Amino acid sequence: MVGSRTLTAAVGLVGSLLVSVALWWYFETFVFLLFLPFVPFLFREVRSDDADPPRTCPECEFRTRNDAYDYCPRDGARLER
């Protein structure tokens, strides 16, 4: 099955080519409207921030996702999820 991002990129590419051909036919001049600068945004890796929520200090609001910290380095309070 094709991913939704891949499908979106393919539809954008085909759509921009169709618009380019239609403009070329109508105005008889070469106009190229590819949306290629947006393709890297479609294929970037998604961070799942919900899978690993940050741990927060109840005293000073220090936040970290690093598992090396069990206690706040600022005031020594135990970090909460």
PDB file of N, CA, C and O in Angstrom:
ATOM      1  N   MET A   1       0.848  -1.193   0.000  1.00  0.00           N
ATOM      2  CA  MET A   1       0.000   0.000   0.000  1.00  0.00           C
ATOM      3  C   MET A   1       0.886   1.246   0.000  1.00  0.00           C
ATOM      4  O   MET A   1       1.896   1.301   0.702  1.00  0.00           O
ATOM      5  N   VAL A   2       0.514   2.201  -0.760  1.00  0.00           N
ATOM      6  CA  VAL A   2       1.269   3.445  -0.870  1.00  0.00           C
ATOM      7  C   VAL A   2       0.910   4.330   0.315  1.00  0.00           C
ATOM      8  O   VAL A   2      -0.265   4.474   0.653  1.00  0.00           O
ATOM      9  N   GLY A   3       1.925   4.926   0.951  1.00  0.00           N
ATOM     10  CA  GLY A   3       1.692   5.813   2.085  1.00  0.00           C
ATOM     11  C   GLY A   3       0.996   7.090   1.660  1.00  0.00           C
ATOM     12  O   GLY A   3       1.034   7.467   0.489  1.00  0.00           O
ATOM     13  N   SER A   4       0.369   7.747   2.603  1.00  0.00           N
ATOM     14  CA  SER A   4      -0.389   8.959   2.282  1.00  0.00           C
ATOM     15  C   SER A   4       0.529  10.089   1.814  1.00  0.00           C
ATOM     16  O   SER A   4       0.131  10.896   0.974  1.00  0.00           O
ATOM     17  N   ARG A   5       1.740  10.154   2.340  1.00  0.00           N
ATOM     18  CA  ARG A   5       2.669  11.196   1.906  1.00  0.00           C
ATOM     19  C   ARG A   5       3.140  10.956   0.479  1.00  0.00           C
ATOM     20  O   ARG A   5       3.262  11.894  -0.309  1.00  0.00           O
ATOM     21  N   THR A   6       3.402   9.701   0.152  1.00  0.00           N
ATOM     22  CA  THR A   6       3.812   9.368  -1.201  1.00  0.00           C
ATOM     23  C   THR A   6       2.683   9.664  -2.175  1.00  0.00           C
ATOM     24  O   THR A   6       2.916  10.203  -3.257  1.00  0.00           O
ATOM     25  N   LEU A   7       1.478   9.316  -1.798  1.00  0.00           N
ATOM     26  CA  LEU A   7       0.319   9.594  -2.635  1.00  0.00           C
ATOM     27  C   LEU A   7       0.123  11.093  -2.820  1.00  0.00           C
ATOM     28  O   LEU A   7      -0.184  11.549  -3.921  1.00  0.00           O
ATOM     29  N   THR A   8       0.298  11.858  -1.751  1.00  0.00           N
ATOM     30  CA  THR A   8       0.176  13.320  -1.834  1.00  0.00           C
ATOM     31  C   THR A   8       1.232  13.896  -2.768  1.00  0.00           C
ATOM     32  O   THR A   8       0.934  14.779  -3.573  1.00  0.00           O
ATOM     33  N   ALA A   9       2.460  13.405  -2.666  1.00  0.00           N
ATOM     34  CA  ALA A   9       3.532  13.884  -3.540  1.00  0.00           C
ATOM     35  C   ALA A   9       3.247  13.531  -4.993  1.00  0.00           C
ATOM     36  O   ALA A   9       3.465  14.350  -5.885  1.00  0.00           O
ATOM     37  N   ALA A  10       2.764  12.324  -5.237  1.00  0.00           N
ATOM     38  CA  ALA A  10       2.458  11.906  -6.607  1.00  0.00           C
ATOM     39  C   ALA A  10       1.315  12.732  -7.193  1.00  0.00           C
ATOM     40  O   ALA A  10       1.382  13.151  -8.349  1.00  0.00           O
ATOM     41  N   VAL A  11       0.280  12.965  -6.414  1.00  0.00           N
ATOM     42  CA  VAL A  11      -0.851  13.765  -6.879  1.00  0.00           C
ATOM     43  C   VAL A  11      -0.398  15.202  -7.156  1.00  0.00           C
ATOM     44  O   VAL A  11      -0.803  15.794  -8.157  1.00  0.00           O
ATOM     45  N   GLY A  12       0.435  15.766  -6.282  1.00  0.00           N
ATOM     46  CA  GLY A  12       0.955  17.118  -6.501  1.00  0.00           C
ATOM     47  C   GLY A  12       1.805  17.206  -7.750  1.00  0.00           C
ATOM     48  O   GLY A  12       1.715  18.183  -8.493  1.00  0.00           O
ATOM     49  N   LEU A  13       2.624  16.207  -7.989  1.00  0.00           N
ATOM     50  CA  LEU A  13       3.468  16.190  -9.179  1.00  0.00           C
ATOM     51  C   LEU A  13       2.629  16.090 -10.447  1.00  0.00           C
ATOM     52  O   LEU A  13       2.836  16.850 -11.393  1.00  0.00           O
ATOM     53  N   VAL A  14       1.683  15.153 -10.468  1.00  0.00           N
ATOM     54  CA  VAL A  14       0.824  14.984 -11.643  1.00  0.00           C
ATOM     55  C   VAL A  14      -0.038  16.226 -11.857  1.00  0.00           C
ATOM     56  O   VAL A  14      -0.211  16.676 -12.990  1.00  0.00           O
ATOM     57  N   GLY A  15      -0.580  16.783 -10.766  1.00  0.00           N
ATOM     58  CA  GLY A  15      -1.408  17.984 -10.878  1.00  0.00           C
ATOM     59  C   GLY A  15      -0.629  19.165 -11.421  1.00  0.00           C
ATOM     60  O   GLY A  15      -1.132  19.906 -12.265  1.00  0.00           O
ATOM     61  N   SER A  16       0.591  19.349 -10.947  1.00  0.00           N
ATOM     62  CA  SER A  16       1.390  20.477 -11.426  1.00  0.00           C
ATOM     63  C   SER A  16       1.792  20.283 -12.887  1.00  0.00           C
ATOM     64  O   SER A  16       1.871  21.252 -13.642  1.00  0.00           O
ATOM     65  N   LEU A  17       2.046  19.046 -13.286  1.00  0.00           N
ATOM     66  CA  LEU A  17       2.345  18.799 -14.694  1.00  0.00           C
ATOM     67  C   LEU A  17       1.124  19.067 -15.573  1.00  0.00           C
ATOM     68  O   LEU A  17       1.259  19.620 -16.664  1.00  0.00           O
ATOM     69  N   LEU A  18      -0.056  18.681 -15.110  1.00  0.00           N
ATOM     70  CA  LEU A  18      -1.282  18.948 -15.872  1.00  0.00           C
ATOM     71  C   LEU A  18      -1.544  20.446 -16.004  1.00  0.00           C
ATOM     72  O   LEU A  18      -1.929  20.923 -17.072  1.00  0.00           O
ATOM     73  N   VAL A  19      -1.337  21.176 -14.930  1.00  0.00           N
ATOM     74  CA  VAL A  19      -1.518  22.631 -14.989  1.00  0.00           C
ATOM     75  C   VAL A  19      -0.494  23.247 -15.939  1.00  0.00           C
ATOM     76  O   VAL A  19      -0.827  24.154 -16.702  1.00  0.00           O
ATOM     77  N   SER A  20       0.739  22.765 -15.901  1.00  0.00           N
ATOM     78  CA  SER A  20       1.774  23.274 -16.800  1.00  0.00           C
ATOM     79  C   SER A  20       1.408  23.020 -18.262  1.00  0.00           C
ATOM     80  O   SER A  20       1.571  23.903 -19.105  1.00  0.00           O
ATOM     81  N   VAL A  21       0.916  21.824 -18.564  1.00  0.00           N
ATOM     82  CA  VAL A  21       0.525  21.496 -19.937  1.00  0.00           C
ATOM     83  C   VAL A  21      -0.668  22.346 -20.370  1.00  0.00           C
ATOM     84  O   VAL A  21      -0.699  22.835 -21.499  1.00  0.00           O
ATOM     85  N   ALA A  22      -1.651  22.528 -19.482  1.00  0.00           N
ATOM     86  CA  ALA A  22      -2.821  23.338 -19.813  1.00  0.00           C
ATOM     87  C   ALA A  22      -2.425  24.790 -20.080  1.00  0.00           C
ATOM     88  O   ALA A  22      -2.930  25.400 -21.022  1.00  0.00           O
ATOM     89  N   LEU A  23      -1.534  25.347 -19.271  1.00  0.00           N
ATOM     90  CA  LEU A  23      -1.085  26.724 -19.487  1.00  0.00           C
ATOM     91  C   LEU A  23      -0.269  26.848 -20.772  1.00  0.00           C
ATOM     92  O   LEU A  23      -0.381  27.840 -21.493  1.00  0.00           O
ATOM     93  N   TRP A  24       0.551  25.834 -21.051  1.00  0.00           N
ATOM     94  CA  TRP A  24       1.329  25.839 -22.284  1.00  0.00           C
ATOM     95  C   TRP A  24       0.392  25.797 -23.494  1.00  0.00           C
ATOM     96  O   TRP A  24       0.611  26.516 -24.469  1.00  0.00           O
ATOM     97  N   TRP A  25      -0.643  24.967 -23.439  1.00  0.00           N
ATOM     98  CA  TRP A  25      -1.588  24.858 -24.545  1.00  0.00           C
ATOM     99  C   TRP A  25      -2.385  26.152 -24.721  1.00  0.00           C
ATOM    100  O   TRP A  25      -2.603  26.600 -25.847  1.00  0.00           O
ATOM    101  N   TYR A  26      -2.824  26.756 -23.601  1.00  0.00           N
ATOM    102  CA  TYR A  26      -3.676  27.937 -23.668  1.00  0.00           C
ATOM    103  C   TYR A  26      -2.895  29.193 -24.082  1.00  0.00           C
ATOM    104  O   TYR A  26      -3.334  29.945 -24.952  1.00  0.00           O
ATOM    105  N   PHE A  27      -1.731  29.411 -23.449  1.00  0.00           N
ATOM    106  CA  PHE A  27      -0.958  30.631 -23.701  1.00  0.00           C
ATOM    107  C   PHE A  27       0.142  30.447 -24.738  1.00  0.00           C
ATOM    108  O   PHE A  27       0.775  31.420 -25.147  1.00  0.00           O
ATOM    109  N   GLU A  28       0.379  29.206 -25.169  1.00  0.00           N
ATOM    110  CA  GLU A  28       1.422  28.869 -26.122  1.00  0.00           C
ATOM    111  C   GLU A  28       2.794  29.386 -25.673  1.00  0.00           C
ATOM    112  O   GLU A  28       3.590  29.873 -26.475  1.00  0.00           O
ATOM    113  N   THR A  29       3.035  29.265 -24.394  1.00  0.00           N
ATOM    114  CA  THR A  29       4.336  29.607 -23.829  1.00  0.00           C
ATOM    115  C   THR A  29       4.656  28.590 -22.741  1.00  0.00           C
ATOM    116  O   THR A  29       3.764  27.975 -22.157  1.00  0.00           O
ATOM    117  N   PHE A  30       5.926  28.434 -22.488  1.00  0.00           N
ATOM    118  CA  PHE A  30       6.369  27.423 -21.544  1.00  0.00           C
ATOM    119  C   PHE A  30       6.266  27.947 -20.109  1.00  0.00           C
ATOM    120  O   PHE A  30       6.968  28.888 -19.738  1.00  0.00           O
ATOM    121  N   VAL A  31       5.409  27.350 -19.319  1.00  0.00           N
ATOM    122  CA  VAL A  31       5.265  27.679 -17.896  1.00  0.00           C
ATOM    123  C   VAL A  31       5.390  26.368 -17.142  1.00  0.00           C
ATOM    124  O   VAL A  31       4.693  25.401 -17.450  1.00  0.00           O
ATOM    125  N   PHE A  32       6.258  26.333 -16.174  1.00  0.00           N
ATOM    126  CA  PHE A  32       6.511  25.097 -15.446  1.00  0.00           C
ATOM    127  C   PHE A  32       6.183  25.305 -13.983  1.00  0.00           C
ATOM    128  O   PHE A  32       6.848  26.091 -13.308  1.00  0.00           O
ATOM    129  N   LEU A  33       5.183  24.625 -13.485  1.00  0.00           N
ATOM    130  CA  LEU A  33       4.713  24.835 -12.114  1.00  0.00           C
ATOM    131  C   LEU A  33       4.880  23.597 -11.243  1.00  0.00           C
ATOM    132  O   LEU A  33       3.912  23.151 -10.628  1.00  0.00           O
ATOM    133  N   LEU A  34       6.037  23.052 -11.177  1.00  0.00           N
ATOM    134  CA  LEU A  34       6.242  21.894 -10.310  1.00  0.00           C
ATOM    135  C   LEU A  34       6.373  22.337  -8.854  1.00  0.00           C
ATOM    136  O   LEU A  34       6.998  23.354  -8.552  1.00  0.00           O
ATOM    137  N   PHE A  35       5.785  21.571  -7.980  1.00  0.00           N
ATOM    138  CA  PHE A  35       5.848  21.880  -6.556  1.00  0.00           C
ATOM    139  C   PHE A  35       6.945  21.053  -5.889  1.00  0.00           C
ATOM    140  O   PHE A  35       6.758  20.567  -4.774  1.00  0.00           O
ATOM    141  N   LEU A  36       8.072  20.889  -6.548  1.00  0.00           N
ATOM    142  CA  LEU A  36       9.157  20.074  -6.017  1.00  0.00           C
ATOM    143  C   LEU A  36       9.786  20.615  -4.737  1.00  0.00           C
ATOM    144  O   LEU A  36      10.282  19.814  -3.945  1.00  0.00           O
ATOM    145  N   PRO A  37       9.798  21.927  -4.483  1.00  0.00           N
ATOM    146  CA  PRO A  37      10.366  22.361  -3.203  1.00  0.00           C
ATOM    147  C   PRO A  37       9.603  21.828  -1.999  1.00  0.00           C
ATOM    148  O   PRO A  37      10.161  21.787  -0.902  1.00  0.00           O
ATOM    149  N   PHE A  38       8.349  21.419  -2.162  1.00  0.00           N
ATOM    150  CA  PHE A  38       7.563  20.928  -1.039  1.00  0.00           C
ATOM    151  C   PHE A  38       7.719  19.427  -0.810  1.00  0.00           C
ATOM    152  O   PHE A  38       7.279  18.920   0.221  1.00  0.00           O
ATOM    153  N   VAL A  39       8.327  18.713  -1.737  1.00  0.00           N
ATOM    154  CA  VAL A  39       8.458  17.271  -1.617  1.00  0.00           C
ATOM    155  C   VAL A  39       9.273  16.859  -0.390  1.00  0.00           C
ATOM    156  O   VAL A  39       8.875  15.904   0.277  1.00  0.00           O
ATOM    157  N   PRO A  40      10.397  17.519  -0.043  1.00  0.00           N
ATOM    158  CA  PRO A  40      11.113  17.106   1.174  1.00  0.00           C
ATOM    159  C   PRO A  40      10.256  17.184   2.433  1.00  0.00           C
ATOM    160  O   PRO A  40      10.436  16.381   3.349  1.00  0.00           O
ATOM    161  N   PHE A  41       9.332  18.130   2.493  1.00  0.00           N
ATOM    162  CA  PHE A  41       8.458  18.211   3.656  1.00  0.00           C
ATOM    163  C   PHE A  41       7.496  17.037   3.716  1.00  0.00           C
ATOM    164  O   PHE A  41       7.079  16.629   4.800  1.00  0.00           O
ATOM    165  N   LEU A  42       7.144  16.497   2.572  1.00  0.00           N
ATOM    166  CA  LEU A  42       6.222  15.363   2.542  1.00  0.00           C
ATOM    167  C   LEU A  42       6.900  14.070   2.975  1.00  0.00           C
ATOM    168  O   LEU A  42       6.249  13.181   3.523  1.00  0.00           O
ATOM    169  N   PHE A  43       8.208  13.962   2.732  1.00  0.00           N
ATOM    170  CA  PHE A  43       8.911  12.725   3.023  1.00  0.00           C
ATOM    171  C   PHE A  43       9.768  12.783   4.286  1.00  0.00           C
ATOM    172  O   PHE A  43      10.545  11.863   4.538  1.00  0.00           O
ATOM    173  N   ARG A  44       9.645  13.829   5.075  1.00  0.00           N
ATOM    174  CA  ARG A  44      10.451  13.895   6.291  1.00  0.00           C
ATOM    175  C   ARG A  44       9.943  12.887   7.314  1.00  0.00           C
ATOM    176  O   ARG A  44       8.791  12.455   7.272  1.00  0.00           O
ATOM    177  N   GLU A  45      10.816  12.531   8.215  1.00  0.00           N
ATOM    178  CA  GLU A  45      10.479  11.559   9.239  1.00  0.00           C
ATOM    179  C   GLU A  45       9.634  12.206  10.322  1.00  0.00           C
ATOM    180  O   GLU A  45       9.906  13.328  10.748  1.00  0.00           O
ATOM    181  N   VAL A  46       8.630  11.507  10.754  1.00  0.00           N
ATOM    182  CA  VAL A  46       7.730  12.033  11.771  1.00  0.00           C
ATOM    183  C   VAL A  46       8.236  11.601  13.134  1.00  0.00           C
ATOM    184  O   VAL A  46       8.451  10.416  13.386  1.00  0.00           O
ATOM    185  N   ARG A  47       8.423  12.575  14.006  1.00  0.00           N
ATOM    186  CA  ARG A  47       8.791  12.258  15.392  1.00  0.00           C
ATOM    187  C   ARG A  47       7.525  11.961  16.165  1.00  0.00           C
ATOM    188  O   ARG A  47       6.558  12.721  16.108  1.00  0.00           O
ATOM    189  N   SER A  48       7.534  10.875  16.873  1.00  0.00           N
ATOM    190  CA  SER A  48       6.355  10.558  17.676  1.00  0.00           C
ATOM    191  C   SER A  48       6.592  11.088  19.087  1.00  0.00           C
ATOM    192  O   SER A  48       7.057  10.369  19.971  1.00  0.00           O
ATOM    193  N   ASP A  49       6.259  12.362  19.272  1.00  0.00           N
ATOM    194  CA  ASP A  49       6.428  12.978  20.581  1.00  0.00           C
ATOM    195  C   ASP A  49       5.447  12.408  21.597  1.00  0.00           C
ATOM    196  O   ASP A  49       5.702  12.452  22.800  1.00  0.00           O
ATOM    197  N   ASP A  50       4.331  11.874  21.121  1.00  0.00           N
ATOM    198  CA  ASP A  50       3.338  11.320  22.025  1.00  0.00           C
ATOM    199  C   ASP A  50       3.807  10.003  22.626  1.00  0.00           C
ATOM    200  O   ASP A  50       3.380   9.641  23.722  1.00  0.00           O
ATOM    201  N   ALA A  51       4.687   9.273  21.922  1.00  0.00           N
ATOM    202  CA  ALA A  51       5.158   7.988  22.413  1.00  0.00           C
ATOM    203  C   ALA A  51       6.089   8.161  23.611  1.00  0.00           C
ATOM    204  O   ALA A  51       6.113   7.304  24.494  1.00  0.00           O
ATOM    205  N   ASP A  52       6.846   9.237  23.660  1.00  0.00           N
ATOM    206  CA  ASP A  52       7.784   9.471  24.748  1.00  0.00           C
ATOM    207  C   ASP A  52       7.601  10.898  25.264  1.00  0.00           C
ATOM    208  O   ASP A  52       8.359  11.792  24.889  1.00  0.00           O
ATOM    209  N   PRO A  53       6.600  11.117  26.120  1.00  0.00           N
ATOM    210  CA  PRO A  53       6.369  12.486  26.601  1.00  0.00           C
ATOM    211  C   PRO A  53       7.522  12.952  27.488  1.00  0.00           C
ATOM    212  O   PRO A  53       8.177  12.131  28.131  1.00  0.00           O
ATOM    213  N   PRO A  54       7.771  14.237  27.528  1.00  0.00           N
ATOM    214  CA  PRO A  54       8.871  14.727  28.362  1.00  0.00           C
ATOM    215  C   PRO A  54       8.542  14.587  29.839  1.00  0.00           C
ATOM    216  O   PRO A  54       7.385  14.662  30.252  1.00  0.00           O
ATOM    217  N   ARG A  55       9.578  14.384  30.610  1.00  0.00           N
ATOM    218  CA  ARG A  55       9.417  14.366  32.066  1.00  0.00           C
ATOM    219  C   ARG A  55       9.661  15.774  32.569  1.00  0.00           C
ATOM    220  O   ARG A  55      10.558  16.465  32.084  1.00  0.00           O
ATOM    221  N   THR A  56       8.871  16.201  33.535  1.00  0.00           N
ATOM    222  CA  THR A  56       8.874  17.592  33.985  1.00  0.00           C
ATOM    223  C   THR A  56       9.116  17.668  35.483  1.00  0.00           C
ATOM    224  O   THR A  56       8.639  16.835  36.254  1.00  0.00           O
ATOM    225  N   CYS A  57       9.862  18.681  35.871  1.00  0.00           N
ATOM    226  CA  CYS A  57      10.077  18.954  37.283  1.00  0.00           C
ATOM    227  C   CYS A  57       8.856  19.703  37.814  1.00  0.00           C
ATOM    228  O   CYS A  57       8.449  20.701  37.219  1.00  0.00           O
ATOM    229  N   PRO A  58       8.260  19.246  38.923  1.00  0.00           N
ATOM    230  CA  PRO A  58       7.084  19.930  39.459  1.00  0.00           C
ATOM    231  C   PRO A  58       7.417  21.283  40.089  1.00  0.00           C
ATOM    232  O   PRO A  58       6.523  22.106  40.284  1.00  0.00           O
ATOM    233  N   GLU A  59       8.674  21.520  40.405  1.00  0.00           N
ATOM    234  CA  GLU A  59       9.069  22.765  41.074  1.00  0.00           C
ATOM    235  C   GLU A  59       9.425  23.886  40.101  1.00  0.00           C
ATOM    236  O   GLU A  59       8.939  25.009  40.239  1.00  0.00           O
ATOM    237  N   CYS A  60      10.285  23.578  39.106  1.00  0.00           N
ATOM    238  CA  CYS A  60      10.807  24.641  38.236  1.00  0.00           C
ATOM    239  C   CYS A  60      10.428  24.477  36.771  1.00  0.00           C
ATOM    240  O   CYS A  60      10.854  25.279  35.939  1.00  0.00           O
ATOM    241  N   GLU A  61       9.639  23.462  36.432  1.00  0.00           N
ATOM    242  CA  GLU A  61       9.180  23.211  35.060  1.00  0.00           C
ATOM    243  C   GLU A  61      10.313  22.810  34.098  1.00  0.00           C
ATOM    244  O   GLU A  61      10.162  22.969  32.886  1.00  0.00           O
ATOM    245  N   PHE A  62      11.440  22.294  34.610  1.00  0.00           N
ATOM    246  CA  PHE A  62      12.496  21.742  33.768  1.00  0.00           C
ATOM    247  C   PHE A  62      11.928  20.537  33.030  1.00  0.00           C
ATOM    248  O   PHE A  62      11.260  19.698  33.635  1.00  0.00           O
ATOM    249  N   ARG A  63      12.193  20.441  31.697  1.00  0.00           N
ATOM    250  CA  ARG A  63      11.670  19.339  30.889  1.00  0.00           C
ATOM    251  C   ARG A  63      12.809  18.618  30.181  1.00  0.00           C
ATOM    252  O   ARG A  63      13.760  19.248  29.718  1.00  0.00           O
ATOM    253  N   THR A  64      12.706  17.286  30.099  1.00  0.00           N
ATOM    254  CA  THR A  64      13.689  16.499  29.377  1.00  0.00           C
ATOM    255  C   THR A  64      13.074  15.180  28.925  1.00  0.00           C
ATOM    256  O   THR A  64      12.142  14.665  29.543  1.00  0.00           O
ATOM    257  N   ARG A  65      13.617  14.644  27.831  1.00  0.00           N
ATOM    258  CA  ARG A  65      13.253  13.306  27.367  1.00  0.00           C
ATOM    259  C   ARG A  65      14.420  12.338  27.599  1.00  0.00           C
ATOM    260  O   ARG A  65      14.326  11.153  27.279  1.00  0.00           O
ATOM    261  N   ASN A  66      15.493  12.845  28.144  1.00  0.00           N
ATOM    262  CA  ASN A  66      16.677  12.046  28.401  1.00  0.00           C
ATOM    263  C   ASN A  66      16.429  11.154  29.613  1.00  0.00           C
ATOM    264  O   ASN A  66      16.099  11.643  30.693  1.00  0.00           O
ATOM    265  N   ASP A  67      16.590   9.830  29.428  1.00  0.00           N
ATOM    266  CA  ASP A  67      16.346   8.888  30.521  1.00  0.00           C
ATOM    267  C   ASP A  67      17.443   8.913  31.577  1.00  0.00           C
ATOM    268  O   ASP A  67      17.291   8.290  32.628  1.00  0.00           O
ATOM    269  N   ALA A  68      18.536   9.611  31.326  1.00  0.00           N
ATOM    270  CA  ALA A  68      19.616   9.690  32.304  1.00  0.00           C
ATOM    271  C   ALA A  68      19.222  10.546  33.506  1.00  0.00           C
ATOM    272  O   ALA A  68      19.833  10.441  34.570  1.00  0.00           O
ATOM    273  N   TYR A  69      18.212  11.385  33.342  1.00  0.00           N
ATOM    274  CA  TYR A  69      17.776  12.260  34.434  1.00  0.00           C
ATOM    275  C   TYR A  69      16.586  11.637  35.167  1.00  0.00           C
ATOM    276  O   TYR A  69      15.516  11.458  34.585  1.00  0.00           O
ATOM    277  N   ASP A  70      16.778  11.313  36.432  1.00  0.00           N
ATOM    278  CA  ASP A  70      15.663  10.905  37.290  1.00  0.00           C
ATOM    279  C   ASP A  70      15.245  12.063  38.183  1.00  0.00           C
ATOM    280  O   ASP A  70      14.104  12.141  38.639  1.00  0.00           O
ATOM    281  N   TYR A  71      16.195  12.958  38.421  1.00  0.00           N
ATOM    282  CA  TYR A  71      15.951  14.111  39.286  1.00  0.00           C
ATOM    283  C   TYR A  71      16.321  15.386  38.536  1.00  0.00           C
ATOM    284  O   TYR A  71      17.168  15.365  37.643  1.00  0.00           O
ATOM    285  N   CYS A  72      15.698  16.467  38.893  1.00  0.00           N
ATOM    286  CA  CYS A  72      15.946  17.755  38.268  1.00  0.00           C
ATOM    287  C   CYS A  72      17.370  18.224  38.592  1.00  0.00           C
ATOM    288  O   CYS A  72      17.772  18.208  39.756  1.00  0.00           O
ATOM    289  N   PRO A  73      18.135  18.640  37.576  1.00  0.00           N
ATOM    290  CA  PRO A  73      19.488  19.119  37.847  1.00  0.00           C
ATOM    291  C   PRO A  73      19.500  20.499  38.497  1.00  0.00           C
ATOM    292  O   PRO A  73      20.539  20.929  38.997  1.00  0.00           O
ATOM    293  N   ARG A  74      18.395  21.183  38.501  1.00  0.00           N
ATOM    294  CA  ARG A  74      18.333  22.522  39.087  1.00  0.00           C
ATOM    295  C   ARG A  74      18.034  22.498  40.579  1.00  0.00           C
ATOM    296  O   ARG A  74      18.709  23.165  41.363  1.00  0.00           O
ATOM    297  N   ASP A  75      17.004  21.716  40.977  1.00  0.00           N
ATOM    298  CA  ASP A  75      16.615  21.750  42.389  1.00  0.00           C
ATOM    299  C   ASP A  75      16.543  20.371  43.047  1.00  0.00           C
ATOM    300  O   ASP A  75      16.263  20.291  44.242  1.00  0.00           O
ATOM    301  N   GLY A  76      16.786  19.287  42.310  1.00  0.00           N
ATOM    302  CA  GLY A  76      16.852  17.956  42.902  1.00  0.00           C
ATOM    303  C   GLY A  76      15.500  17.280  43.076  1.00  0.00           C
ATOM    304  O   GLY A  76      15.451  16.193  43.653  1.00  0.00           O
ATOM    305  N   ALA A  77      14.416  17.855  42.615  1.00  0.00           N
ATOM    306  CA  ALA A  77      13.105  17.218  42.741  1.00  0.00           C
ATOM    307  C   ALA A  77      12.993  16.073  41.741  1.00  0.00           C
ATOM    308  O   ALA A  77      13.602  16.108  40.672  1.00  0.00           O
ATOM    309  N   ARG A  78      12.211  15.059  42.099  1.00  0.00           N
ATOM    310  CA  ARG A  78      12.024  13.930  41.202  1.00  0.00           C
ATOM    311  C   ARG A  78      11.168  14.367  40.002  1.00  0.00           C
ATOM    312  O   ARG A  78      10.150  15.040  40.164  1.00  0.00           O
ATOM    313  N   LEU A  79      11.603  13.970  38.794  1.00  0.00           N
ATOM    314  CA  LEU A  79      10.886  14.327  37.580  1.00  0.00           C
ATOM    315  C   LEU A  79       9.635  13.462  37.426  1.00  0.00           C
ATOM    316  O   LEU A  79       9.639  12.269  37.731  1.00  0.00           O
ATOM    317  N   GLU A  80       8.564  14.099  36.945  1.00  0.00           N
ATOM    318  CA  GLU A  80       7.283  13.406  36.747  1.00  0.00           C
ATOM    319  C   GLU A  80       6.984  13.306  35.262  1.00  0.00           C
ATOM    320  O   GLU A  80       7.428  14.141  34.475  1.00  0.00           O
ATOM    321  N   ARG A  81       6.236  12.287  34.884  1.00  0.00           N
ATOM    322  CA  ARG A  81       5.823  12.146  33.476  1.00  0.00           C
ATOM    323  C   ARG A  81       4.560  12.910  33.228  1.00  0.00           C
ATOM    324  O   ARG A  81       4.053  12.916  32.106  1.00  0.00           O
TER     325      ARG A  81
END
